[in-house]
């Protein structure tokens, strides 16, 4: 299977669905990051997030690409983003696309969600959760995880050393959320998704 994970900013995919990616480690995985958030990283050395993206993707040996859209300004370049996604669909031909939820309140995440649905209209698509941004997330697709997969998720998140000050950027939170989602589907650990498109 060819899996395309769309990450508006560095670490969104890692928080939202890297357990799923760890489960599909033998498949072809590509993550696309749409911004390096340079405007938000003035106090850090140049290329901090770029280097952290590399460190995170080395863990699963996944392919990745980085775009150069300005953080919190995606709405101003949504046509360019759509065209990038259409080009990506033709070049990568994914079997599954992972995107932010439509209930995500971050403006950049909303643009990626909307334009991905246009570009990948007939491709299987799941939306991942970022609990600090999604108050109305309604999961109807659960992916069971082993502890090894969950450990890989934590390892990928911890690759973003510059982001460790966030209250949700810690292993306890990640393991706890996985346990909650596991309880909801009678598994030890899980990630939860919303089905956008599913074609059998």
Buried (B, 14 or more C-beta within 10 A) or exposed (E): EBBBBBBBBBBBBBBBBBBBBBBBEEEBBBBBBBBBBBEBBEEEEEEBBBBBBEBBBEBBEBEBEBBEBBBBEBEEBBEEBBEBBBEBBEEBEBBBBBBBBBBBEBEBBBBBBBBBBEBBEEBBBBBBBBBBBBEEBEBEBBBBBBEEBBBBBBBBBBBBEBBEEEEBBBBEBBBEBBBEBBEEBEBEBBBBBBEBBEEE
